[in-house]
């Protein structure tokens, strides 16, 4: 059976969402899937952060109104674009028929929120099962990117009409059960554990090397500012080493400057060595976000990578977030859930001066990576759900 995967973000993009899809689909017969996106992966070159998949890519071209922000026209423009997005429904339906797809999986995440709803409606037209892959909860992303629109009101129908709903963490699973009365399939964002085997220990250094890999945005800024303020108070050398595609000027404008080394984005295949060479891996979410629902249920794609890297993890996230709960519940990282640079500084000192603590946290982290984030187990779950 051929399965259509509809996602605004596809490999070889630099994001965690692209990495997740790459891991799940690589090595499969390219005749068993096709890839659809509102972004142009067909004609536009993309940086090779990960390898391009060999399956067929489709660009969901559509006309959009991009002007109309003044004089109260923004809401009108949004609703007109929803009408224009109807064309995507029929475009996706044509592709599903042309490819003779037996199912469609739509992923949340990225800029083009309308593709998710369009994929659901197209599956109804063609008469094939629809599967929702909630890398983020759909209504949260609609509110974050577009405000209150008609798309939000489609969510209950899409969730209840889906043949299966995939979620990446326990908090989002609880939300889906409570809101829609359905039982989702829990698949933590998977990683290839073999890539983290036999990685060398962190090399001796004259400074504490605190490493972060991945994108940095509004959901992270305040946490990074707290970390950098904490580093400034330490009585030993330490720096944040930032491996991110984020623009340096934007980061510095938002207070991410000082004891930080900007390395830029590195390819996905370099991440195991970079992460395994850290003294501390930093995993942040803003404690003062304007979008607390997104922060509460966020499951960063790098989470499994960090757990597998055999290095101590410092989590700085709100107490009610999935991130803080997971690391506290499994005692596999040091969690600071207060908006307090001094508490972060104390945590860094503990991790650098207590070898027993470092070892125990790293060991439990490796155990959780194997228990929850193993790629082969995730692929088995996907195959069983889709009937592949």
Secondary structure as UniProt FT lines:
FT   STRAND          2..6
FT   TURN            11..12
FT   HELIX           16..25
FT   TURN            26..27
FT   HELIX           30..32
FT   STRAND          33..37
FT   STRAND          56..59
FT   TURN            71..72
FT   HELIX           74..99
FT   STRAND          101..107
FT   HELIX           114..126
FT   STRAND          129..134
FT   HELIX           138..146
FT   HELIX           150..161
FT   STRAND          164..167
FT   HELIX           170..180
FT   STRAND          185..186
FT   HELIX           193..196
FT   TURN            197..198
FT   STRAND          208..213
FT   TURN            218..220
FT   HELIX           221..232
FT   STRAND          238..243
FT   HELIX           248..253
FT   TURN            254..255
FT   STRAND          260..262
FT   HELIX           268..270
FT   HELIX           271..276
FT   STRAND          280..284
FT   HELIX           292..297
FT   TURN            301..302
FT   HELIX           303..308
FT   TURN            309..310
FT   STRAND          313..316
FT   TURN            319..320
FT   HELIX           322..329
FT   TURN            330..331
FT   STRAND          334..336
FT   HELIX           341..353
FT   HELIX           355..372
FT   HELIX           375..386
//
